[in-house]
Amino acid sequence: MSGGAPEGRPESNSRRRAIGAARLALLLLIGIPAAWVALLARPPGPPGAPPRSVEIPAGATTSQIAQILVQEGVIRHGPLFVAAARLMGLDARLQAGEYRLSPDLGLMQVLRHLEEGRIATELVTIPEGFAIAQIAQLLEARGIVEAERFVELAQDDTLVYGENPPIEKSIRSLEGYLFPDTYRFAPGAPPETVIRRMVGRFVEKALPVIQAAGDEAGASLDVHEVVTLASIVEKEAAVAEERPVIAAGFLNRLRWNMPLQADPTVKYAMDDPPVRLLYAHLNIDSPYNTYRYRGLPPGPIASPGLSSIEAVLQPADVDYLFFVAAGDGTHRFTRTYDEHLRIQRTLTAPSAPIRQP
């Protein structure tokens, strides 16, 4: 059993088919009548038969694979499968994984699927603004990972990367670095593999943008600080055009040494956060409570998308310090606390807790 797909296949498909046919013909020389070869190599199911999920475990021998395929009704005759695999030189090239194999495939087609590692995959989109726990739940619902183990691994990067994580940051958690994007994952994939893919996508797509920021307004922050603030912007912004404005407001507060007073950071510190915070919630003693502690929280509160990261690096040129939800997904931005209170009183929709200076 090999762990990955063969790197090169210089032979053309027609040549490979010819070699395969010639080798299969050799089976006649070992005492299997031609009629039986033709019969046993036929698909066991009718044309259009629905595919079946077949798990080939790592380390399985060709004989064990043949037994699994027979049990699942994908091939007719195990010994013929084994003989064909060995005569074609595929004995050590059949790959482990979960496959979707239809009973209407011929024996040679099944061999090719396993040689080329055409494993079944799930197309999964990780939304922007999802935290580790939400990502884990989504992946578990799609049958890809076990959520509890995924969360455990993602909360301590040394469990996946040892002492050489790909990103320097102040805390061990990978919160914020599981890049929101669309992926193809194999059901039952090792959670370490899934995490590496997602962090790798962050390194590929987001890290170069941050490193190339140069002298932009948000470039005074290091990578971890950029991702942390971008995650707050991601959770606050419901309208894409407001991201640079919200980012500017938070950056202005940081420059003035004002508390960020961001509701999503308080919710992140709660085990079961409500939809709307009450003033009593603002007393929670947590470094993520940005009403109580000045500056940025210790780390991101979710996985920000590229647009929120860019908003932090290229914020709007405004001097706003306050904003309040208008009830329709947008916000009202103000420069002074008096203006903030006046607008808050005029809004008929419920508003967020007052962000005081």
Secondary structure, 3 states (H helix, E strand, C coil): CECCCCCCCCCCHHHHHHHHHHHHHHHHHHCCCHHHHHHHHCCCCCCCCCCEEEEECCCCCHHHHHHHHHHCCCCCCHHHHHHHHHHCCCCCCCECEEEEECCCCCHHHHHHHHHHCCCCCEEEECCCCCCHHHHHHHHHHCCCCCHHHHHHHHCCCHHHHCCCCCCCCCCCCCCCCCCCCEEEECCCCCHHHHHHHHHHHHHHHCHHHHHCCCCCHHHHCCHHHHHHHHHHHHHHCCCHHHHHHHHHHHHHHHHCCCCCCCHHHHHHCCCCCCCCCCHHHHHCCCCCCCCCCCCCCCCCCCCCCHHHHHHHHCCCCCCCCEEEECCCCCEEEECCHHHHHHHHHHCCCCCCCCCCC
